[in-house]
Amino acid sequence: MTTITYIQKDGSPRTVEAAPGANVMETAIVNNIRGIDGECGGCCSCATCHVYVDETWLARLPAPDDMEQEMLEAVAAERRATSRLGCQIVISDALAGLVIAIPERQ
């Protein structure tokens, strides 16, 4: 197990354990992290798992593919350079300590 820290809408951090192979969206839902909906179940078709990756972690992630880029064009909250879809960020030991901020709306 590794950990992910979610910065919630009110600015407070919440650190949870994440299983390698799970993704940021699944981990949020299992741990009742509010603000990450994942309405499509993680198939990259709804953008309701939009998150902001802490800048110090962004370079450690693979670049978003064309499908994710397209979905990021439809996010409800401000799209930033650090915007990603949580369903596309797969947890590995290399991401131990990952920090994710939740947008104000999905």
PEQUI-V601196 format. One line per field, one symbol per residue. psi: psi as a letter, one per 30 degrees, with the letter a starting at -180 (. if undefined). burial: 1 if it has 16 or more other ideal C-beta (glycine too) atoms within 10 Angstrom, else 0. A space follows every 10 residues. Layout:
psi=???
burial=???
//
This chain:
psi=lalkkkjleg fkkjklkkkk flleeeeeee ghjkfjehff ggghgfgggk lkkkeffeff klkkleeeee effglelkkl fgklkffgjk klffgkgkkk kklfl.
burial=0101011000 0000000100 0111111110 0010111101 0101011111 1110000000 1001000100 1100101000 0011111110 1000100111 111001
//
